[in-house]
Amino acid sequence: PDSNGQEVYYYTVKNFPPFTIGCYGPVSSVEECRALYDDCTNPVVETITSSYGTGQYTLDCPCFDENHSNVIGQGYPGFLPPLDTTTETAEPVTPEPVTPEPV
């Protein structure tokens, strides 16, 4: 949208972590990112369950690896949608859009 010349910020939202903003950089690795945040070096890890399954999530750690996980060594979190196995990217399958019924 037109901002009338004003500087504006916007945040994209995704259906996989980091859902919004991840680590502020510049950093060259996940390890370097984790070193910036106490919540990553002394993590509080929670078990999260969704309709897709169960996995672990580190509270307040914005550093995610190539598996969309912020828990060291976890791999792809079980609480996320299944991976799209037709591509070589770690992008979850995008659900079909839902069109609301007119009221």
Phi and psi in radians as a Rosetta constraint file:
Dihedral C 1 N 2 CA 2 C 2 CIRCULARHARMONIC -1.236 0.35
Dihedral N 2 CA 2 C 2 N 3 CIRCULARHARMONIC 2.253 0.35
Dihedral C 2 N 3 CA 3 C 3 CIRCULARHARMONIC -1.860 0.35
Dihedral N 3 CA 3 C 3 N 4 CIRCULARHARMONIC 0.257 0.35
Dihedral C 3 N 4 CA 4 C 4 CIRCULARHARMONIC 0.921 0.35
Dihedral N 4 CA 4 C 4 N 5 CIRCULARHARMONIC 0.655 0.35
Dihedral C 4 N 5 CA 5 C 5 CIRCULARHARMONIC 1.420 0.35
Dihedral N 5 CA 5 C 5 N 6 CIRCULARHARMONIC -0.032 0.35
Dihedral C 5 N 6 CA 6 C 6 CIRCULARHARMONIC -1.431 0.35
Dihedral N 6 CA 6 C 6 N 7 CIRCULARHARMONIC 2.529 0.35
Dihedral C 6 N 7 CA 7 C 7 CIRCULARHARMONIC -1.289 0.35
Dihedral N 7 CA 7 C 7 N 8 CIRCULARHARMONIC 2.226 0.35
Dihedral C 7 N 8 CA 8 C 8 CIRCULARHARMONIC -2.227 0.35
Dihedral N 8 CA 8 C 8 N 9 CIRCULARHARMONIC 2.744 0.35
Dihedral C 8 N 9 CA 9 C 9 CIRCULARHARMONIC -2.027 0.35
Dihedral N 9 CA 9 C 9 N 10 CIRCULARHARMONIC 2.578 0.35
Dihedral C 9 N 10 CA 10 C 10 CIRCULARHARMONIC -2.441 0.35
Dihedral N 10 CA 10 C 10 N 11 CIRCULARHARMONIC 2.667 0.35
Dihedral C 10 N 11 CA 11 C 11 CIRCULARHARMONIC -2.153 0.35
Dihedral N 11 CA 11 C 11 N 12 CIRCULARHARMONIC 2.229 0.35
Dihedral C 11 N 12 CA 12 C 12 CIRCULARHARMONIC -1.447 0.35
Dihedral N 12 CA 12 C 12 N 13 CIRCULARHARMONIC 2.621 0.35
Dihedral C 12 N 13 CA 13 C 13 CIRCULARHARMONIC -2.103 0.35
Dihedral N 13 CA 13 C 13 N 14 CIRCULARHARMONIC 2.332 0.35
Dihedral C 13 N 14 CA 14 C 14 CIRCULARHARMONIC -2.096 0.35
Dihedral N 14 CA 14 C 14 N 15 CIRCULARHARMONIC 2.909 0.35
Dihedral C 14 N 15 CA 15 C 15 CIRCULARHARMONIC -1.649 0.35
Dihedral N 15 CA 15 C 15 N 16 CIRCULARHARMONIC 0.261 0.35
Dihedral C 15 N 16 CA 16 C 16 CIRCULARHARMONIC -2.522 0.35
Dihedral N 16 CA 16 C 16 N 17 CIRCULARHARMONIC 2.705 0.35
Dihedral C 16 N 17 CA 17 C 17 CIRCULARHARMONIC -1.158 0.35
Dihedral N 17 CA 17 C 17 N 18 CIRCULARHARMONIC 2.624 0.35
Dihedral C 17 N 18 CA 18 C 18 CIRCULARHARMONIC -1.227 0.35
Dihedral N 18 CA 18 C 18 N 19 CIRCULARHARMONIC 2.261 0.35
Dihedral C 18 N 19 CA 19 C 19 CIRCULARHARMONIC -1.135 0.35
Dihedral N 19 CA 19 C 19 N 20 CIRCULARHARMONIC -0.598 0.35
Dihedral C 19 N 20 CA 20 C 20 CIRCULARHARMONIC -2.209 0.35
Dihedral N 20 CA 20 C 20 N 21 CIRCULARHARMONIC -2.090 0.35
Dihedral C 20 N 21 CA 21 C 21 CIRCULARHARMONIC -1.384 0.35
Dihedral N 21 CA 21 C 21 N 22 CIRCULARHARMONIC 2.332 0.35
Dihedral C 21 N 22 CA 22 C 22 CIRCULARHARMONIC -1.678 0.35
Dihedral N 22 CA 22 C 22 N 23 CIRCULARHARMONIC -2.406 0.35
Dihedral C 22 N 23 CA 23 C 23 CIRCULARHARMONIC -1.218 0.35
Dihedral N 23 CA 23 C 23 N 24 CIRCULARHARMONIC 2.343 0.35
Dihedral C 23 N 24 CA 24 C 24 CIRCULARHARMONIC -1.337 0.35
Dihedral N 24 CA 24 C 24 N 25 CIRCULARHARMONIC 2.423 0.35
Dihedral C 24 N 25 CA 25 C 25 CIRCULARHARMONIC -2.073 0.35
Dihedral N 25 CA 25 C 25 N 26 CIRCULARHARMONIC -2.829 0.35
Dihedral C 25 N 26 CA 26 C 26 CIRCULARHARMONIC -1.498 0.35
Dihedral N 26 CA 26 C 26 N 27 CIRCULARHARMONIC 2.445 0.35
Dihedral C 26 N 27 CA 27 C 27 CIRCULARHARMONIC -2.358 0.35
Dihedral N 27 CA 27 C 27 N 28 CIRCULARHARMONIC 2.743 0.35
Dihedral C 27 N 28 CA 28 C 28 CIRCULARHARMONIC -1.908 0.35
Dihedral N 28 CA 28 C 28 N 29 CIRCULARHARMONIC -0.009 0.35
Dihedral C 28 N 29 CA 29 C 29 CIRCULARHARMONIC -2.752 0.35
Dihedral N 29 CA 29 C 29 N 30 CIRCULARHARMONIC 2.850 0.35
Dihedral C 29 N 30 CA 30 C 30 CIRCULARHARMONIC -1.129 0.35
Dihedral N 30 CA 30 C 30 N 31 CIRCULARHARMONIC -0.651 0.35
Dihedral C 30 N 31 CA 31 C 31 CIRCULARHARMONIC -1.100 0.35
Dihedral N 31 CA 31 C 31 N 32 CIRCULARHARMONIC -0.713 0.35
Dihedral C 31 N 32 CA 32 C 32 CIRCULARHARMONIC -1.127 0.35
Dihedral N 32 CA 32 C 32 N 33 CIRCULARHARMONIC -0.693 0.35
Dihedral C 32 N 33 CA 33 C 33 CIRCULARHARMONIC -1.086 0.35
Dihedral N 33 CA 33 C 33 N 34 CIRCULARHARMONIC -0.857 0.35
Dihedral C 33 N 34 CA 34 C 34 CIRCULARHARMONIC -1.042 0.35
Dihedral N 34 CA 34 C 34 N 35 CIRCULARHARMONIC -0.578 0.35
Dihedral C 34 N 35 CA 35 C 35 CIRCULARHARMONIC -1.154 0.35
Dihedral N 35 CA 35 C 35 N 36 CIRCULARHARMONIC -0.350 0.35
Dihedral C 35 N 36 CA 36 C 36 CIRCULARHARMONIC -1.386 0.35
Dihedral N 36 CA 36 C 36 N 37 CIRCULARHARMONIC -0.308 0.35
Dihedral C 36 N 37 CA 37 C 37 CIRCULARHARMONIC -2.173 0.35
Dihedral N 37 CA 37 C 37 N 38 CIRCULARHARMONIC 2.163 0.35
Dihedral C 37 N 38 CA 38 C 38 CIRCULARHARMONIC -1.027 0.35
Dihedral N 38 CA 38 C 38 N 39 CIRCULARHARMONIC -0.625 0.35
Dihedral C 38 N 39 CA 39 C 39 CIRCULARHARMONIC -1.198 0.35
Dihedral N 39 CA 39 C 39 N 40 CIRCULARHARMONIC -0.232 0.35
Dihedral C 39 N 40 CA 40 C 40 CIRCULARHARMONIC -1.641 0.35
Dihedral N 40 CA 40 C 40 N 41 CIRCULARHARMONIC -0.586 0.35
Dihedral C 40 N 41 CA 41 C 41 CIRCULARHARMONIC -1.476 0.35
Dihedral N 41 CA 41 C 41 N 42 CIRCULARHARMONIC -0.438 0.35
Dihedral C 41 N 42 CA 42 C 42 CIRCULARHARMONIC -2.197 0.35
Dihedral N 42 CA 42 C 42 N 43 CIRCULARHARMONIC 1.207 0.35
Dihedral C 42 N 43 CA 43 C 43 CIRCULARHARMONIC -1.306 0.35
Dihedral N 43 CA 43 C 43 N 44 CIRCULARHARMONIC 2.604 0.35
Dihedral C 43 N 44 CA 44 C 44 CIRCULARHARMONIC -1.799 0.35
Dihedral N 44 CA 44 C 44 N 45 CIRCULARHARMONIC 1.905 0.35
Dihedral C 44 N 45 CA 45 C 45 CIRCULARHARMONIC -1.755 0.35
Dihedral N 45 CA 45 C 45 N 46 CIRCULARHARMONIC 2.235 0.35
Dihedral C 45 N 46 CA 46 C 46 CIRCULARHARMONIC -1.966 0.35
Dihedral N 46 CA 46 C 46 N 47 CIRCULARHARMONIC 2.633 0.35
Dihedral C 46 N 47 CA 47 C 47 CIRCULARHARMONIC -1.627 0.35
Dihedral N 47 CA 47 C 47 N 48 CIRCULARHARMONIC 2.191 0.35
Dihedral C 47 N 48 CA 48 C 48 CIRCULARHARMONIC -1.960 0.35
Dihedral N 48 CA 48 C 48 N 49 CIRCULARHARMONIC 2.348 0.35
Dihedral C 48 N 49 CA 49 C 49 CIRCULARHARMONIC -2.121 0.35
Dihedral N 49 CA 49 C 49 N 50 CIRCULARHARMONIC 2.296 0.35
Dihedral C 49 N 50 CA 50 C 50 CIRCULARHARMONIC -2.236 0.35
Dihedral N 50 CA 50 C 50 N 51 CIRCULARHARMONIC -3.038 0.35
Dihedral C 50 N 51 CA 51 C 51 CIRCULARHARMONIC -1.179 0.35
Dihedral N 51 CA 51 C 51 N 52 CIRCULARHARMONIC -0.266 0.35
Dihedral C 51 N 52 CA 52 C 52 CIRCULARHARMONIC -1.551 0.35
Dihedral N 52 CA 52 C 52 N 53 CIRCULARHARMONIC -0.433 0.35
Dihedral C 52 N 53 CA 53 C 53 CIRCULARHARMONIC 2.612 0.35
Dihedral N 53 CA 53 C 53 N 54 CIRCULARHARMONIC -2.760 0.35
Dihedral C 53 N 54 CA 54 C 54 CIRCULARHARMONIC -2.188 0.35
Dihedral N 54 CA 54 C 54 N 55 CIRCULARHARMONIC 2.512 0.35
Dihedral C 54 N 55 CA 55 C 55 CIRCULARHARMONIC -2.796 0.35
Dihedral N 55 CA 55 C 55 N 56 CIRCULARHARMONIC 3.129 0.35
Dihedral C 55 N 56 CA 56 C 56 CIRCULARHARMONIC -1.830 0.35
Dihedral N 56 CA 56 C 56 N 57 CIRCULARHARMONIC 2.670 0.35
Dihedral C 56 N 57 CA 57 C 57 CIRCULARHARMONIC -2.518 0.35
Dihedral N 57 CA 57 C 57 N 58 CIRCULARHARMONIC 2.279 0.35
Dihedral C 57 N 58 CA 58 C 58 CIRCULARHARMONIC -1.550 0.35
Dihedral N 58 CA 58 C 58 N 59 CIRCULARHARMONIC 2.033 0.35
Dihedral C 58 N 59 CA 59 C 59 CIRCULARHARMONIC -1.094 0.35
Dihedral N 59 CA 59 C 59 N 60 CIRCULARHARMONIC 2.396 0.35
Dihedral C 59 N 60 CA 60 C 60 CIRCULARHARMONIC 1.049 0.35
Dihedral N 60 CA 60 C 60 N 61 CIRCULARHARMONIC 0.446 0.35
Dihedral C 60 N 61 CA 61 C 61 CIRCULARHARMONIC -1.975 0.35
Dihedral N 61 CA 61 C 61 N 62 CIRCULARHARMONIC 1.980 0.35
Dihedral C 61 N 62 CA 62 C 62 CIRCULARHARMONIC -1.546 0.35
Dihedral N 62 CA 62 C 62 N 63 CIRCULARHARMONIC 0.288 0.35
Dihedral C 62 N 63 CA 63 C 63 CIRCULARHARMONIC -1.849 0.35
Dihedral N 63 CA 63 C 63 N 64 CIRCULARHARMONIC 1.953 0.35
Dihedral C 63 N 64 CA 64 C 64 CIRCULARHARMONIC -2.012 0.35
Dihedral N 64 CA 64 C 64 N 65 CIRCULARHARMONIC 2.501 0.35
Dihedral C 64 N 65 CA 65 C 65 CIRCULARHARMONIC -1.600 0.35
Dihedral N 65 CA 65 C 65 N 66 CIRCULARHARMONIC -3.023 0.35
Dihedral C 65 N 66 CA 66 C 66 CIRCULARHARMONIC -1.152 0.35
Dihedral N 66 CA 66 C 66 N 67 CIRCULARHARMONIC -0.219 0.35
Dihedral C 66 N 67 CA 67 C 67 CIRCULARHARMONIC -1.657 0.35
Dihedral N 67 CA 67 C 67 N 68 CIRCULARHARMONIC 0.154 0.35
Dihedral C 67 N 68 CA 68 C 68 CIRCULARHARMONIC 1.128 0.35
Dihedral N 68 CA 68 C 68 N 69 CIRCULARHARMONIC 0.543 0.35
Dihedral C 68 N 69 CA 69 C 69 CIRCULARHARMONIC -2.064 0.35
Dihedral N 69 CA 69 C 69 N 70 CIRCULARHARMONIC 2.499 0.35
Dihedral C 69 N 70 CA 70 C 70 CIRCULARHARMONIC -1.908 0.35
Dihedral N 70 CA 70 C 70 N 71 CIRCULARHARMONIC 0.288 0.35
Dihedral C 70 N 71 CA 71 C 71 CIRCULARHARMONIC -1.903 0.35
Dihedral N 71 CA 71 C 71 N 72 CIRCULARHARMONIC 2.167 0.35
Dihedral C 71 N 72 CA 72 C 72 CIRCULARHARMONIC -1.048 0.35
Dihedral N 72 CA 72 C 72 N 73 CIRCULARHARMONIC 2.212 0.35
Dihedral C 72 N 73 CA 73 C 73 CIRCULARHARMONIC 1.364 0.35
Dihedral N 73 CA 73 C 73 N 74 CIRCULARHARMONIC 0.103 0.35
Dihedral C 73 N 74 CA 74 C 74 CIRCULARHARMONIC -1.298 0.35
Dihedral N 74 CA 74 C 74 N 75 CIRCULARHARMONIC -0.608 0.35
Dihedral C 74 N 75 CA 75 C 75 CIRCULARHARMONIC 1.446 0.35
Dihedral N 75 CA 75 C 75 N 76 CIRCULARHARMONIC -2.804 0.35
Dihedral C 75 N 76 CA 76 C 76 CIRCULARHARMONIC -1.244 0.35
Dihedral N 76 CA 76 C 76 N 77 CIRCULARHARMONIC 2.149 0.35
Dihedral C 76 N 77 CA 77 C 77 CIRCULARHARMONIC -1.107 0.35
Dihedral N 77 CA 77 C 77 N 78 CIRCULARHARMONIC 2.362 0.35
Dihedral C 77 N 78 CA 78 C 78 CIRCULARHARMONIC -1.194 0.35
Dihedral N 78 CA 78 C 78 N 79 CIRCULARHARMONIC -0.286 0.35
Dihedral C 78 N 79 CA 79 C 79 CIRCULARHARMONIC -1.460 0.35
Dihedral N 79 CA 79 C 79 N 80 CIRCULARHARMONIC -0.074 0.35
Dihedral C 79 N 80 CA 80 C 80 CIRCULARHARMONIC -1.607 0.35
Dihedral N 80 CA 80 C 80 N 81 CIRCULARHARMONIC 2.822 0.35
Dihedral C 80 N 81 CA 81 C 81 CIRCULARHARMONIC -1.040 0.35
Dihedral N 81 CA 81 C 81 N 82 CIRCULARHARMONIC 2.712 0.35
Dihedral C 81 N 82 CA 82 C 82 CIRCULARHARMONIC -1.049 0.35
Dihedral N 82 CA 82 C 82 N 83 CIRCULARHARMONIC 2.639 0.35
Dihedral C 82 N 83 CA 83 C 83 CIRCULARHARMONIC -1.222 0.35
Dihedral N 83 CA 83 C 83 N 84 CIRCULARHARMONIC 2.647 0.35
Dihedral C 83 N 84 CA 84 C 84 CIRCULARHARMONIC -1.432 0.35
Dihedral N 84 CA 84 C 84 N 85 CIRCULARHARMONIC 1.801 0.35
Dihedral C 84 N 85 CA 85 C 85 CIRCULARHARMONIC -1.387 0.35
Dihedral N 85 CA 85 C 85 N 86 CIRCULARHARMONIC -0.025 0.35
Dihedral C 85 N 86 CA 86 C 86 CIRCULARHARMONIC -1.496 0.35
Dihedral N 86 CA 86 C 86 N 87 CIRCULARHARMONIC -0.155 0.35
Dihedral C 86 N 87 CA 87 C 87 CIRCULARHARMONIC -2.122 0.35
Dihedral N 87 CA 87 C 87 N 88 CIRCULARHARMONIC 2.951 0.35
Dihedral C 87 N 88 CA 88 C 88 CIRCULARHARMONIC -1.659 0.35
Dihedral N 88 CA 88 C 88 N 89 CIRCULARHARMONIC 0.121 0.35
Dihedral C 88 N 89 CA 89 C 89 CIRCULARHARMONIC -1.694 0.35
Dihedral N 89 CA 89 C 89 N 90 CIRCULARHARMONIC 2.781 0.35
Dihedral C 89 N 90 CA 90 C 90 CIRCULARHARMONIC -1.606 0.35
Dihedral N 90 CA 90 C 90 N 91 CIRCULARHARMONIC 0.809 0.35
Dihedral C 90 N 91 CA 91 C 91 CIRCULARHARMONIC -1.657 0.35
Dihedral N 91 CA 91 C 91 N 92 CIRCULARHARMONIC 2.260 0.35
Dihedral C 91 N 92 CA 92 C 92 CIRCULARHARMONIC -1.146 0.35
Dihedral N 92 CA 92 C 92 N 93 CIRCULARHARMONIC 2.757 0.35
Dihedral C 92 N 93 CA 93 C 93 CIRCULARHARMONIC -1.130 0.35
Dihedral N 93 CA 93 C 93 N 94 CIRCULARHARMONIC 2.281 0.35
Dihedral C 93 N 94 CA 94 C 94 CIRCULARHARMONIC -1.545 0.35
Dihedral N 94 CA 94 C 94 N 95 CIRCULARHARMONIC 2.165 0.35
Dihedral C 94 N 95 CA 95 C 95 CIRCULARHARMONIC -1.160 0.35
Dihedral N 95 CA 95 C 95 N 96 CIRCULARHARMONIC 2.706 0.35
Dihedral C 95 N 96 CA 96 C 96 CIRCULARHARMONIC -1.134 0.35
Dihedral N 96 CA 96 C 96 N 97 CIRCULARHARMONIC 2.442 0.35
Dihedral C 96 N 97 CA 97 C 97 CIRCULARHARMONIC -1.130 0.35
Dihedral N 97 CA 97 C 97 N 98 CIRCULARHARMONIC 2.589 0.35
Dihedral C 97 N 98 CA 98 C 98 CIRCULARHARMONIC -1.829 0.35
Dihedral N 98 CA 98 C 98 N 99 CIRCULARHARMONIC 2.207 0.35
Dihedral C 98 N 99 CA 99 C 99 CIRCULARHARMONIC -1.678 0.35
Dihedral N 99 CA 99 C 99 N 100 CIRCULARHARMONIC 2.102 0.35
Dihedral C 99 N 100 CA 100 C 100 CIRCULARHARMONIC -1.176 0.35
Dihedral N 100 CA 100 C 100 N 101 CIRCULARHARMONIC 2.571 0.35
Dihedral C 100 N 101 CA 101 C 101 CIRCULARHARMONIC -1.305 0.35
Dihedral N 101 CA 101 C 101 N 102 CIRCULARHARMONIC 2.448 0.35
Dihedral C 101 N 102 CA 102 C 102 CIRCULARHARMONIC -1.127 0.35
Dihedral N 102 CA 102 C 102 N 103 CIRCULARHARMONIC 2.563 0.35
